[in-house]
Amino acid sequence: MITNEQNKSGSEITVGLDIGTTKLCALVAANDYSTKTLKILGFGIIESEGLNRGVVVNIDRTVKSIKAAVQQAEQQSGIKIEEVVVGIAGDHIESFQTSGIVGISNPTREISKSDVDRLLEDTRNFAIPADRTILHIIPQEFIIDGQDGIHDPVGMSGVRMEAKVHIVTGLTTAITNIHRCVERAGLRVKKIVLEPLASSQAILTPEEKEVGVALIDIGGGTTDIAIFEEDIIRYTAVFGVAGKQVTDDIRKVLGIVASQAERIKREYGHCFEDSIMKDEIIMIPGIAGRKPMEISKRQLCRIIQPRMEEIFEFALAEIRKSGYEHKLGAGVVITGGNSLIRGADELASAVFGMPVKIGYPSGMTYTGLATEVESPVYSTAVGLALLGLDGSGTYVETIDHSILENKINQAVTSTDIEQKGKEQNEEKDNNDVSKIDKKKEKSDKSSVFKKIKNFFEEL
């Protein structure tokens, strides 16, 4: 096997590693600059274990899943994978706008790339919580001597340069755990990239980014949003309601195991009742010798639709929060495995009140195993592979892992102190158990689940 740093043809090898809540995908690609094509050499996809809502909760299981997916990709591509571009998501991700300013001191007053780098570095000089780390700094616009609307200041003249930037941060512990899982699987981390940025790289066209578009990636554990306008990323968001909740609703209402619920969702699921042309009866095998269960497609849709509608309503709230609701000339693009539920685009269009399409990997000419990955399921993995190519994704920064390790060590030390104090208080309280009243857990049933339950009680 050859490594993913070298290739017999001399083309650049890149590997994207999409570590999701329900699936884990490793995708190997080679870029042919002469023909401007991206050749898909191989991929491995398996059921993911060890994550919850995009965050690692079990390192050993996550490492095992990474090794299995990478091994599949290596066997299919003939490439020994050593370095990967890793995706990260989770509802711990936060983003905000800030600005910076520097003076141009060189005698010619001509702005150089080093001046731009110095300015972007200056935007880091603000107070963020000690438990958070900057993932990306994305320039929105540059202002030179009061003149705004500048996107590429290099070569221009001026004495004072400002920048408005979009900052994406994540919990240091969550980022470090992803990094450690990849390293324990015997791989090096080339970049850690926010997943909606990767998906947008694979799906959105330059025309869509220019006129304004919102990308909504509905994964298993999280729903990711990226908004573009004038070919610039204007807003990013992640929230922890996604396809797993849809599967859980089916599982709870029908009283079946999760694997059955996931299969039924994929094979028979509809999320927009008006799109069902012909109602049919679905037979669900009984558990442990019980009789099979019957349910119609419309009944199944009435379980799925409220949750999918809730996901789109959360996404609409984020779009309104961004301030770009009325600047999306290209409307909304939905992607991710759960965008394949029948009627998803029609339901989304009804909720958003604008054109909606399902996004597939595009934007480049693909060869090799291209037909196998032409699915919203692989959007993030293809985007990560693209961002691993030299010169692509200029807004993506490689995390300084020495700073990351220092932060995590500080976090662990402070956590140990808090834990010791907590244990001492618990010992003191345990001396008089009669004074302790255990609080009853509150039953928090979502409005979505209530709708579903009421529906089935009326049948």
Stockholm file with secondary structure:
# STOCKHOLM 1.0

chainA/1-459         MITNEQNKSGSEITVGLDIGTTKLCALVAANDYSTKTLKILGFGIIESEGLNRGVVVNIDRTVKSIKAAVQQAEQQSGIKIEEVVVGIAGDHIESFQTSGIVGISNPTREISKSDVDRLLEDTRNFAIPADRTILHIIPQEFIIDGQDGIHDPVGMSGVRMEAKVHIVTGLTTAITNIHRCVERAGLRVKKIVLEPLASSQAILTPEEKEVGVALIDIGGGTTDIAIFEEDIIRYTAVFGVAGKQVTDDIRKVLGIVASQAERIKREYGHCFEDSIMKDEIIMIPGIAGRKPMEISKRQLCRIIQPRMEEIFEFALAEIRKSGYEHKLGAGVVITGGNSLIRGADELASAVFGMPVKIGYPSGMTYTGLATEVESPVYSTAVGLALLGLDGSGTYVETIDHSILENKINQAVTSTDIEQKGKEQNEEKDNNDVSKIDKKKEKSDKSSVFKKIKNFFEEL
#=GR chainA/1-459 SS CEETTCCTTCCEEEEEEEECSSEEEEEEEEEETTTTEEEEEEEEEEECCSEETTEESCHHHHHHHHHHHHHHHHHHHCEECCEEEEEECCTTCEEEEEEEEEECCSTTCBCCHHHHHHHHHHTTCSCCCTTEEEEEEEEEEEEETTEEEESCCTTCBCSEEEEEEEEEEEEHHHHHHHHHHHHHTTCEEEEEEEHHHHHHHHHCCHHHHHHCEEEEEECSSCEEEEEEETTEEEEEEEESCSHHHHHHHHHHHHTCCHHHHHHHHHHHCBSCGGGCSSCCEEEECCSTTCCCEEEEHHHHHHHHHHHHHHHHHHHHHHHHHHTCGGGCTTCEEEESGGGGSBTHHHHHHHHHTSCEEECCSCSSEEEESGGGGCSGGGHHHHHHHHHTSTTCCTTBCCCCHHHHHHHHHHHHHHHHHHHHHHHHHHHHHHTTGGGCCCCCCCCCCCHHHHHHHHHHHHC
#=GC SS_cons         CEETTCCTTCCEEEEEEEECSSEEEEEEEEEETTTTEEEEEEEEEEECCSEETTEESCHHHHHHHHHHHHHHHHHHHCEECCEEEEEECCTTCEEEEEEEEEECCSTTCBCCHHHHHHHHHHTTCSCCCTTEEEEEEEEEEEEETTEEEESCCTTCBCSEEEEEEEEEEEEHHHHHHHHHHHHHTTCEEEEEEEHHHHHHHHHCCHHHHHHCEEEEEECSSCEEEEEEETTEEEEEEEESCSHHHHHHHHHHHHTCCHHHHHHHHHHHCBSCGGGCSSCCEEEECCSTTCCCEEEEHHHHHHHHHHHHHHHHHHHHHHHHHHTCGGGCTTCEEEESGGGGSBTHHHHHHHHHTSCEEECCSCSSEEEESGGGGCSGGGHHHHHHHHHTSTTCCTTBCCCCHHHHHHHHHHHHHHHHHHHHHHHHHHHHHHTTGGGCCCCCCCCCCCHHHHHHHHHHHHC
//
